Structure formats: C-alpha cells, structure tokens
C-alpha cells in the first residue's frame, strides 16, 4: 500500500497530511507535535490561516528533540490572493518561510485563482461586500512561482481551487518552465469531483482533497446542512470494517490515489485519522460512496463570485 503519491517532480508526497485551516494558534502547536509523534510527515498550511508561526514552532521543537529531520517532512503552504502581483510573490513566500522557520517549502500553491487588491486586508471588499479584484494575470503569477523553484525557496509549485480551464491555460502557456505539481481542491462523497480529478491525474498533476469530512467546524454551517460524519450509509460501511466514519472518508481518497489532509487539534482524533492503512474498501463500497455525489460545495467563496477568475462557474 503506497503511502505516497509521486509528483511530476519525482518527489514523494505523503498521501495523508495534517490540515491546519481553522486550527487556533493556541492549539495548533500541540496538534502538529502530536501529529509528528503519531507518524504524520506532511503538513498543510497557508499564509491565510494566520497560524504559520505556531506550526513552525512545533516543527522546530520536534527537530530539536531529534524525532524528525527537516528532510523527513513535507511542508505545504499557499500564496494568498493579495500577493498575485508578480513583484509580491517572492516576499509572500519568504514571509511564510520566516514564520515556519524553514529554508524551503516542499510545495507552494497559489491558494485561489482569483487575485485580490494588494494590501494588509486579507479579504478587501467593496460596499456590496464583494471582493475587490487585482488586475493581475494568472500566467504572470505562475512565472513568479517558477522563479521560487529556481531560487530554491520551493521544491515544487502548484495550485488550489483551479478549474480545468484555468489549469489548461497554465499548461498551454508559451515558455512554461514548470508544470503545476498539485491541485488542492475540496473533495468528499457529496462533492466527488470525478471529472476534475481525472483531468488532473491525466495531466500528471497530483490532487489533494481538502475538507474530507465536509468541514463540520466551518463558521457558516447551517443546522439543515448534510453531515458526512453522521450519514447512516457511511456509518454502515465503517461498522463493517470496524472503523469510524472519519476513517472511511479518508480511505475513500487514498484508494483514488488522492492525497488527503484532515484537520484536527484533538490528539486522539489525530491518531485515529492516521489509522487508515490497515483496511481496504471494496469496489462496491467505493462505488456507493461515489454515488452520494450531490455537487454540494462547502467552500463556495460567494464574495468572489463576480471575479473574472472565480473558479466555480465552470462545470469542472
């Protein structure tokens, strides 16, 4: 059972990582240390999560203890939308590296295809509450990302929340130096993303699934929203394997060769989420899980839907 996905750079990316979106700064250091102790080697973060300093503290502590070496770890971060202007990209990456106390990232992603007005405000909005775009070009931002690889700041570069038309534009870019190594997207049985995953994998782009449990702790959750962890059919599959619904939801991605990054700050769940390599879902169970698709997207990013690069108007 491969515990890695090989990227188009030749690097091996652990198929299971710890997500850190919505992990409070006060809890994320302990969470990352618990994860390293539990065997995790892949950590997914972003400038926008505003907790990279604390993630870096945990990594440094575990290196100092001799539990891991830097080269054992696979650390991912993301360029936020307010830094899409070509001259801002390197500084944004360096800020992340300084916070993480690292010399390089294993993978650096463009967090969203849509660029926002530059400045200190993460989500600059107009009087109608809609995002103020930057007049930036994705292909220019990509060139600046390529420069990070040449400068040794990132071993691999990729994208997140891109649709296949946006990916196609990068792949067809004249003078393209490095193909995206990874596309990180929301994915779970209610949003199975078959077309986009098949497209990416056919182009040699690895896929990472975020919100594999449907992000039950999202601030905008409504009581009537469907819940993956409470879905009786998913619980039924879990019971057959003597596993939890969460473990089935993670295994679902692993068997599609999709990298998955469950977020938790609870040590017991961090350990539980890692115990997904000792069972296998049947073909029928995989088909059942795929049949739950209802194109239910949690991270719709409605405030950006008027942006010319809003990714979710396209079918995939």
Beta strands, then each sheet from edge to edge (+ up, - down):
strand 1: 4-6
strand 2: 12-14
strand 3: 18-19
strand 4: 42-44
strand 5: 74-79
strand 6: 107-110
strand 7: 157-160
strand 8: 182-186
strand 9: 206-210
strand 10: 259-260
sheet 1: 1+ 2-
sheet 2: 3+ 4+ 5+ 6+ 7+ 8+ 9+ 10+
end
